[in-house]
Amino acid sequence: MGIFARLFGRSKRPVIARLKPEDAEDVAQLHGDYFDRGWSPVECENLIADATCYGLGARLAQGEPLCGFLLCRIAADEAEILSIAVARHARERGIAKSMLARGIAGLGVERVRSLFLEVEAENIAALKLYRHFGFEEVGRRPAYYRKADGSTAEAIVMRRNF
Ligand SMILES: CC(C)(COP(=O)(O)OP(=O)(O)OC[C@H]1O[C@@H](n2cnc3c(N)ncnc32)[C@H](O)[C@@H]1OP(=O)(O)O)[C@@H](O)C(=O)NCCC(=O)NCCS
């Protein structure tokens, strides 16, 4: 992305809204672009419709296709980030930050007191994102992720208290 596009892109705020069942195909596509174990559109639709799930979608402007999503699952006063992803063309414009800020506020309203997640130890962008919001490392799971090429990667477990 060029410098002007980056500056222009950063100045526009994404449109963030709760996910709807009709977003399921786009969520499955965005998730599958990055994660080795994909989710089918039906799995995504079930998650979005599940009362224990809290999902947000991002668009660069009203009426444009989904360019990012955040899906969390709530259990009592704890929640877990199941997945967060932003389309490659829309990255590094603050979209993940906007979704997470909105998500943390929304989960707080749902009386969540701690938010957990797992992240691959070498996922620099995601680690920066989570540290920005005050997530702290609470554990490590060696060889937790199995990749398509057969290799494994360590997971860091992080928590943020509200
Ligand atoms: C991780 C991800 C969601 C970040 O989305 P994004 O919209 O590009 O992130 P933002 O623009 O809001 O930036 C968040 C932070 O990450 C940093 N960042 C984003 N992309 C980066 C990159 N490629 N390299 C280094 N830092 C990066 C930003 O500078 C920012 O940090 P700051 O607060 O210190 O400025 C996106 O890269 C993605 O979808 N990755 C694939 C899926 C994934 O890894 N999900 C997380 C699984 S746990």
The ligand as an SDF file (V2000), in Angstrom:
LIG
                    3D

 48 50  0  0  0  0  0  0  0  0999 V2000
   -3.6700   -9.6380   13.4550 C   0  0  0  0  0  0  0  0  0  0  0  0
   -4.6240   -8.8490   12.5580 C   0  0  0  0  0  0  0  0  0  0  0  0
   -6.0710   -9.1850   12.9420 C   0  0  0  0  0  0  0  0  0  0  0  0
   -4.3630   -7.3350   12.7890 C   0  0  0  0  0  0  0  0  0  0  0  0
   -5.3180   -6.6150   12.0170 O   0  0  0  0  0  0  0  0  0  0  0  0
   -5.0670   -5.1030   11.5570 P   0  0  0  0  0  0  0  0  0  0  0  0
   -6.3840   -4.4880   11.2610 O   0  0  0  0  0  0  0  0  0  0  0  0
   -4.0520   -5.0900   10.4720 O   0  0  0  0  0  0  0  0  0  0  0  0
   -4.4360   -4.4790   12.8930 O   0  0  0  0  0  0  0  0  0  0  0  0
   -4.3990   -2.9270   13.2910 P   0  0  0  0  0  0  0  0  0  0  0  0
   -4.1840   -2.1010   12.0620 O   0  0  0  0  0  0  0  0  0  0  0  0
   -5.5660   -2.6190   14.1430 O   0  0  0  0  0  0  0  0  0  0  0  0
   -3.0440   -2.8800   14.1440 O   0  0  0  0  0  0  0  0  0  0  0  0
   -2.9520   -3.4580   15.4350 C   0  0  0  0  0  0  0  0  0  0  0  0
   -1.5080   -3.4160   15.9050 C   0  0  0  0  0  0  0  0  0  0  0  0
   -0.7520   -4.4050   15.1930 O   0  0  0  0  0  0  0  0  0  0  0  0
    0.3150   -3.7860   14.4920 C   0  0  0  0  0  0  0  0  0  0  0  0
    0.4540   -4.5030   13.2250 N   0  0  0  0  0  0  0  0  0  0  0  0
   -0.5210   -4.8020   12.3430 C   0  0  0  0  0  0  0  0  0  0  0  0
   -0.0070   -5.4980   11.3230 N   0  0  0  0  0  0  0  0  0  0  0  0
    1.3130   -5.6260   11.5760 C   0  0  0  0  0  0  0  0  0  0  0  0
    2.3810   -6.2580   10.8860 C   0  0  0  0  0  0  0  0  0  0  0  0
    2.1830   -6.9030    9.7280 N   0  0  0  0  0  0  0  0  0  0  0  0
    3.6100   -6.2200   11.4430 N   0  0  0  0  0  0  0  0  0  0  0  0
    3.8280   -5.5900   12.6150 C   0  0  0  0  0  0  0  0  0  0  0  0
    2.8420   -4.9800   13.3320 N   0  0  0  0  0  0  0  0  0  0  0  0
    1.6070   -5.0000   12.7950 C   0  0  0  0  0  0  0  0  0  0  0  0
   -0.1070   -2.3510   14.3070 C   0  0  0  0  0  0  0  0  0  0  0  0
    0.9900   -1.4900   14.1170 O   0  0  0  0  0  0  0  0  0  0  0  0
   -0.7970   -2.0920   15.6300 C   0  0  0  0  0  0  0  0  0  0  0  0
    0.1590   -1.9300   16.6600 O   0  0  0  0  0  0  0  0  0  0  0  0
    0.3120   -0.5610   17.4930 P   0  0  0  0  0  0  0  0  0  0  0  0
   -0.8680   -0.5190   18.4270 O   0  0  0  0  0  0  0  0  0  0  0  0
    1.5980   -0.7290   18.2100 O   0  0  0  0  0  0  0  0  0  0  0  0
    0.2720    0.5330   16.4760 O   0  0  0  0  0  0  0  0  0  0  0  0
   -4.3660   -9.1300   11.0410 C   0  0  0  0  0  0  0  0  0  0  0  0
   -2.9860   -9.0270   10.7870 O   0  0  0  0  0  0  0  0  0  0  0  0
   -4.8600  -10.5100   10.6000 C   0  0  0  0  0  0  0  0  0  0  0  0
   -6.0120  -10.6760   10.2230 O   0  0  0  0  0  0  0  0  0  0  0  0
   -3.9680  -11.4980   10.6670 N   0  0  0  0  0  0  0  0  0  0  0  0
   -4.3530  -12.8510   10.2930 C   0  0  0  0  0  0  0  0  0  0  0  0
   -5.2770  -13.4860   11.3270 C   0  0  0  0  0  0  0  0  0  0  0  0
   -4.6480  -13.4820   12.7130 C   0  0  0  0  0  0  0  0  0  0  0  0
   -3.4400  -13.6120   12.8890 O   0  0  0  0  0  0  0  0  0  0  0  0
   -5.5160  -13.3630   13.7340 N   0  0  0  0  0  0  0  0  0  0  0  0
   -5.0930  -13.3900   15.1290 C   0  0  0  0  0  0  0  0  0  0  0  0
   -5.0590  -14.8250   15.5920 C   0  0  0  0  0  0  0  0  0  0  0  0
   -4.7590  -14.9360   17.3540 S   0  0  0  0  0  0  0  0  0  0  0  0
  1  2  1  0
  2  3  1  0
  2  4  1  0
  2 36  1  0
  4  5  1  0
  5  6  1  0
  6  7  2  0
  6  8  1  0
  6  9  1  0
  9 10  1  0
 10 11  2  0
 10 12  1  0
 10 13  1  0
 13 14  1  0
 14 15  1  0
 15 16  1  0
 15 30  1  0
 16 17  1  0
 17 18  1  0
 17 28  1  0
 18 19  1  0
 18 27  1  0
 19 20  2  0
 20 21  1  0
 21 22  1  0
 21 27  2  0
 22 23  1  0
 22 24  2  0
 24 25  1  0
 25 26  2  0
 26 27  1  0
 28 29  1  0
 28 30  1  0
 30 31  1  0
 31 32  1  0
 32 33  2  0
 32 34  1  0
 32 35  1  0
 36 37  1  0
 36 38  1  0
 38 39  2  0
 38 40  1  0
 40 41  1  0
 41 42  1  0
 42 43  1  0
 43 44  2  0
 43 45  1  0
 45 46  1  0
 46 47  1  0
 47 48  1  0
M  END
$$$$
